[in-house]
Amino acid sequence: MSAYKNRWSVLRYLVIGAFLSPLDYFIVNMALPAIKDSFEATENQLQMVIAIYGLTYAALVVCSGKLGDIYGRRTIFTTGLWIFLLSSIACAFSPTISLLIFSRFLQGIGASLLAPQVLASIRLLFDDSERAKALGFFGSVFGLAAIVGQLLGGVLLSVHLWGMTWEIIFLVNVPVAAVCLYGIYTHMSKETLKKQPLDIGGVLLVIGALLCFITPLIYGRAYQWAWWIFAIIGLSIVLLIGFVQYECYRERHAYPVLLSMKLFDNKGFAFSLPIILFYNFTAGLFVCYPYYLQSYLDWGVLASGLAIVPYGVGFFFGPILFAKGGRKSGFWIKLGLGLLLVSFILLGGLFSKYETPTLGMHLIFLFAGFGHGIIMPVMMKESIRYIEVDQVGQASGIVSTVIQVGSVLGGAIIGTLFFSLKSVCGYSQAFAIALIGLGVVQLIGIVFYSMLNREVNKSK
């Protein structure tokens, strides 16, 4: 049993803070038409409203974990919350689209500081007997964010509270962040840490590598995958190799590093990362499905948002079942990936025959979300299970980065597959193929799980 008496109270407020980032993703997507009308914004400007947040988050989150190791989880988490709170107010009162985009950039900085601190704190505050329950609690907020984001966003955009339209969706963050800040300051103690300098060279190299990798994936389809898109991706690989060599050099000479390459000697950690990457390809569903419903079936924004709710409901209850279950991790990994695989293959077959979602198809989306909700906390648990205390921030930052990269890759690859095929074989068939593609990706995840299982058994 962990000796930290307030651990469950601390976790409650950490999770409330972590809830803000996925909530913001779902709710802002729904507000794009209102933002377009308010500013007479172009399509490129609207894309920047979404992309700048994701880019900033993805580029900085790997550094955030290390900052927690250096300055303490409470300090970095509350700093992130303050940035997120103030930038949300700035977003709501932005007089121009340019200032809104800049405020979203600041929001991305704040959000990047949150998730790694939650994952690292769970590893430090809870022993193995309680960690599954804590991670299940953490995982359920992502499903809850999908539900609340769609429902609350639709309602707030419809009722024009205080005469506002899109502005109100950013102000929702303010009371949530304020409650969370109060809870963290009153329940979470400051850590006593050995101060060490930040590896600035490593920070610049890894941020450059991530920006050069993720930016082309976000904008590739808009620029028809021109040659320079792939050139920038190639540059990201060069920068990543340079980063690894630089970190190895610093580690050999006993200099402080941003990321210790010895982390990857832990087979459980190393083989968990590809599985985490592949199941997060499911983000491609949120690129294709609303577009299919609105552009092809002529559904409204609220109706298409509600169509995502069954997936969110499953995502909410999946982690809760994992937290209450007593079986070993292997059972949950196979169940989660299996549900995703079977659900997406079934949905692909059904959408090739029935263009409009039926009750049965909504039920299958529920099971797919359930699988996603199960696999997320169990893989987080396995990835950080045997990480040393002084490296837990680094590991949490890497896991959070892989989640984000998987989401961007899923949106780019599955989205490109759908948008390329819709003019060739029609919307319904293109969406069906995209769903089957998501199923195939989960099959790759199952292959990596078998490799992970084999390596773990070897080490016993």
Secondary structure as the mmCIF struct_conf table of DSSP 4:
data_model
#
loop_
_struct_conf.conf_type_id
_struct_conf.id
_struct_conf.beg_label_comp_id
_struct_conf.beg_label_asym_id
_struct_conf.beg_label_seq_id
_struct_conf.end_label_comp_id
_struct_conf.end_label_asym_id
_struct_conf.end_label_seq_id
BEND BEND1 ALA A 3 ALA A 3
TURN_TY1_P TURN_TY1_P1 LYS A 5 ASN A 6
HELX_RH_AL_P HELX_RH_AL_P1 ARG A 7 PHE A 39
TURN_TY1_P TURN_TY1_P2 GLU A 40 GLU A 40
HELX_RH_AL_P HELX_RH_AL_P2 GLU A 43 TYR A 71
HELX_RH_AL_P HELX_RH_AL_P3 ARG A 73 ALA A 92
TURN_TY1_P TURN_TY1_P3 PHE A 93 PHE A 93
BEND BEND2 PRO A 95 THR A 96
HELX_RH_AL_P HELX_RH_AL_P4 ILE A 97 SER A 112
TURN_TY1_P TURN_TY1_P4 LEU A 113 LEU A 114
HELX_RH_AL_P HELX_RH_AL_P5 ALA A 115 LEU A 125
BEND BEND3 PHE A 126 PHE A 126
HELX_RH_AL_P HELX_RH_AL_P6 ASP A 128 VAL A 159
TURN_TY1_P TURN_TY1_P5 HIS A 160 HIS A 160
HELX_RH_3T_P HELX_RH_3T_P1 LEU A 161 GLY A 163
BEND BEND4 THR A 165 THR A 165
TURN_TY1_P TURN_TY1_P6 TRP A 166 TRP A 166
HELX_RH_AL_P HELX_RH_AL_P7 GLU A 167 LEU A 171
TURN_TY1_P TURN_TY1_P7 VAL A 172 VAL A 172
HELX_RH_AL_P HELX_RH_AL_P8 ASN A 173 HIS A 187
HELX_LH_PP_P HELX_LH_PP_P1 SER A 189 GLU A 191
HELX_RH_AL_P HELX_RH_AL_P9 ILE A 200 TYR A 219
TURN_TY1_P TURN_TY1_P8 GLY A 220 TRP A 225
HELX_RH_AL_P HELX_RH_AL_P10 TRP A 227 ARG A 252
TURN_TY1_P TURN_TY1_P9 HIS A 253 ALA A 254
BEND BEND5 LEU A 258 LEU A 259
HELX_RH_3T_P HELX_RH_3T_P2 MET A 261 ASP A 265
HELX_RH_AL_P HELX_RH_AL_P11 LYS A 267 TYR A 279
HELX_RH_3T_P HELX_RH_3T_P3 ASN A 280 THR A 282
HELX_RH_AL_P HELX_RH_AL_P12 ALA A 283 TYR A 291
HELX_RH_PI_P HELX_RH_PI_P1 TYR A 292 TYR A 296
BEND BEND6 LEU A 297 LEU A 297
HELX_RH_AL_P HELX_RH_AL_P13 VAL A 301 LYS A 324
BEND BEND7 ARG A 327 ARG A 327
HELX_RH_AL_P HELX_RH_AL_P14 SER A 329 PHE A 351
TURN_TY1_P TURN_TY1_P10 SER A 352 LYS A 353
BEND BEND8 GLU A 355 THR A 356
HELX_LH_PP_P HELX_LH_PP_P2 PRO A 357 THR A 358
HELX_RH_AL_P HELX_RH_AL_P15 LEU A 359 ILE A 384
TURN_TY1_P TURN_TY1_P11 ARG A 385 TYR A 386
HELX_RH_3T_P HELX_RH_3T_P4 VAL A 389 GLN A 391
HELX_RH_AL_P HELX_RH_AL_P16 VAL A 392 CYS A 425
HELX_RH_AL_P HELX_RH_AL_P17 TYR A 427 SER A 459
#
